[in-house]
Amino acid sequence: MREIPLNPVPNQRLQITIDDNRWDLTIKVARNMMVCDIRRNDEVVMLATRATTDAPLIPYSHLASVGNFAFITERDALPWYEEFGKTQSLVFWGPDD
């Protein structure tokens, strides 16, 4: 498992490369929740996925065959940008984790 650093800002984009796959993540505020867009190697995996706690962001195993992401939060709080890097983090795990 690998922690992905996030900034405590309402809208952000980041790009990471893990095991020869380039992941593009967009995390943004949508009313009172956070949503994520996920692309792998320029292909859309998920758009406007609601960020929940302790659950995979990619809910379908056939789309997550090379890895998945999840928010880890204290007391099962919903992810919120002001807590990124404090009480909340984003993690990635691959098929070997």
PAMARVEX-872964 format. One line per 2 residues: number of its first residue (from 1); their letters; for each residue x, y, z of C-alpha. Coordinates in Angstrom, 1 decimal. Each point is the difference from the previous one (the first is absolute). Example, Ala and Ser with C-alpha at 12.3 -4.5 7.8 and 13.67 -1.06 7.14 Angstrom:
<rs>
1	AS	12.3/-4.5/7.8 ~ 1.4/3.4/-0.7
</rs>
This chain:
<rs>
1	MR	0.0/0.0/0.0 ~ 1.2/3.5/-0.8
3	EI	-1.2/3.3/1.4 ~ -0.7/2.7/-2.6
5	PL	0.7/3.5/1.3 ~ -2.8/2.5/-0.3
7	NP	-0.2/3.7/0.6 ~ -2.6/1.5/2.3
9	VP	-1.7/1.9/-2.9 ~ -3.5/-0.5/-1.4
11	NQ	0.9/-0.9/-3.5 ~ 3.2/-1.7/-1.2
13	RL	1.5/-2.1/-2.7 ~ 2.9/-2.3/0.3
15	QI	1.8/-2.5/-2.2 ~ 1.9/-3.0/1.3
17	TI	1.7/-2.9/-1.7 ~ -0.2/-3.4/1.7
19	DD	1.3/-3.1/-1.7 ~ 0.1/1.5/-3.5
21	NR	-3.6/1.3/0.4 ~ -0.5/3.8/0.0
23	WD	-3.0/0.9/2.2 ~ -1.6/3.4/-0.3
25	LT	-2.3/0.9/2.9 ~ -2.2/3.0/0.4
27	IK	-1.5/0.6/3.4 ~ -2.5/2.7/0.4
29	VA	-2.8/1.3/2.2 ~ -3.5/-0.7/-1.2
31	RN	-2.4/1.8/2.4 ~ 0.7/-1.6/3.4
33	MM	2.1/-3.0/-1.2 ~ 3.1/-0.8/-1.9
35	VC	0.0/-1.7/-3.3 ~ 2.8/-1.6/-2.1
37	DI	0.7/-0.5/-3.7 ~ 2.5/-2.8/-0.7
39	RR	1.8/-0.6/-3.2 ~ 2.7/-2.6/-0.7
41	ND	2.3/0.4/-3.0 ~ -2.4/2.7/-1.4
43	EV	-3.0/-2.3/0.2 ~ -2.9/0.9/2.2
45	VM	-0.5/-2.5/2.8 ~ -2.6/1.9/2.1
47	LA	-1.6/3.5/-0.2 ~ -1.5/1.9/3.0
49	TR	0.4/-2.9/2.3 ~ -1.2/0.9/3.5
51	AT	2.8/-0.2/2.5 ~ -1.0/-2.1/2.9
53	TD	2.1/-1.4/2.9 ~ 1.7/-3.4/0.2
55	AP	-1.5/-1.1/-3.4 ~ 1.7/-0.3/-3.4
57	LI	-0.5/2.9/-2.3 ~ -0.1/-2.3/-2.9
59	PY	-2.9/-2.3/0.9 ~ 0.3/-2.5/-2.8
61	SH	2.8/-2.6/0.1 ~ 0.4/-0.2/-3.8
63	LA	0.8/3.8/0.0 ~ 2.4/-0.4/3.0
65	SV	2.0/-2.9/-1.2 ~ 3.3/2.0/0.3
67	GN	-0.8/1.8/3.2 ~ -2.5/2.1/1.9
69	FA	-0.3/3.0/2.3 ~ -1.8/0.7/3.3
71	FI	-0.3/2.8/2.5 ~ 1.0/-0.9/3.5
73	TE	-1.6/2.3/2.6 ~ -0.4/0.2/3.8
75	RD	-3.3/-1.2/1.4 ~ -1.4/-0.8/-3.5
77	AL	-0.4/3.7/-0.8 ~ -0.7/0.8/-3.6
79	PW	3.1/1.3/-1.8 ~ 0.2/3.8/0.1
81	YE	2.9/2.0/-1.4 ~ 0.6/2.0/3.2
83	EF	1.1/-3.3/1.7 ~ 2.3/-1.3/-2.8
85	GK	3.4/-0.6/1.5 ~ -1.3/0.3/3.5
87	TQ	-2.6/-2.6/0.9 ~ -0.7/-1.2/-3.6
89	SL	2.2/-1.6/-2.7 ~ -0.3/-1.6/-3.4
91	VF	1.6/-3.4/-0.5 ~ 0.7/-2.2/-3.0
93	WG	0.4/-3.7/0.0 ~ 0.9/-2.3/-2.9
95	PD	-0.8/-3.6/-0.7 ~ 3.0/-1.2/2.1
97	D	-0.9/2.0/3.1
</rs>
